[in-house]
């Protein structure tokens, strides 16, 4: 077993981020029989007035939100990078990633509005 990284870009508020974290924890927990565990979770927020952060690369998710919710305020949403360090096999990491993605986007390629716009890195 090795440490593996899993990264997601989100356009979320605190509630959306908590929802996404729960999805990840559930996906990891479902693999617990193989001793998979989250070593650390890092959330990189965009810092107003500061230098560029890791989350700055996810600005296109704000545009996605605006297209999907015309005329609505995005509220406290901001681009966020969710970085996970897992202890697991490569196969388990792939299974966890697939599970998280299918839960974030259950409708796959069909036209729909994302609860939390996201991308997997």
N, C-alpha and C positions, 0 to 999 in steps of 0.2 A: 504494500500500500504506500502510495506517495501523496504528497500535497499537490492538489490541483486547483487551478483557478477557474472561476465561473463569473462572468461579468454581464450585467444587464444595464442598459440605459433606460431611464424612465422619465416621464414628465408627470410628476405626482406632487400632491400635497401630503401632509403627515398621514392622513387616513389612507390614501392610496399606497403610500410607501409601506405602511403597516400591513395592508392587505397583501402586497407583493412579498414582503418578508414572511408572512404566514404561508404563502404558497410554496416558497422555497423550503421553509422548515418542514412542511408536510411532505414534500418530495424527498427530502433527506431522511426524514423519519421512516418513510416507507421502505428505505434501503437499509434500515438500522441492523437488520440481520447480518449484513456484511460489514459491520463495524464502521459504517460511514458516519462521519460527524463533521459539523461546521467548525473550523478552527477559528475563523474570524470573519466578521462582516464589516466592511468599510463603506460608508455612504459619503460620496464626494459631492457637495453642493456647490453651486455657483456662488462665488463671494462677490457681492456688489462692491465696486470700486477697487477690488483686489486684482491680482494677476489672473491669468487664465487658469481655470481648474479643469479637472478631468471631465466634469459635467458639461463644459462648454461645447464639446463635440456633439452634444445631443440637442442642440437648438432646433433642429428640424422637427423634433417631436412637438415643440410648441406650435409650429406651423401646422402639423397634423391635427392638433387639438382645435386650432382656429378653423380649419376647413370642416372638421366634423361637428363643431359646435358654433356655427356662425352667429355673431352678435352676442354670445355669452362671454362673460368674464372668466378668465382662467383662475381667478381667485389667488390662492396661495401656492398654486402649482409652480414648480420650477424644474429645470433639468437636473436629474440626479443620476449618479453612477453607483450602482450597487455591485460591490466587489466581494466575492466569497472565496474563501480558501477552504478547501475540503480535503479530508484525508480519505482517499478511496482509490479504487482502480480506475483506469481510463474508461472502461466499459460502464462502470457505475456513474461516473461523471456524465457520460453521454446520456444515460437513462434519466438522470436527474434533470439535465438540461431539457431533454425532450418533454418530460413531465411538466416542468415549469412553463415552457412555451405553449404546450397544448392547453394548459389551464389559463394562462394569460390571454390566449387567443383560441377559444374553443370552436369558433366558427371558421377557422383557418382562412382560406382565401375568399370565402363568400363575403359580399358587401356587409359591413357592420361597423359599429362605432366601438372603439376600444374604451374600456373603463379607465385604464391607465395606458396612454400611448407608451410603447416600449420598443426596444430593439435588443437583440442579443449580440454581444461582441465575441 
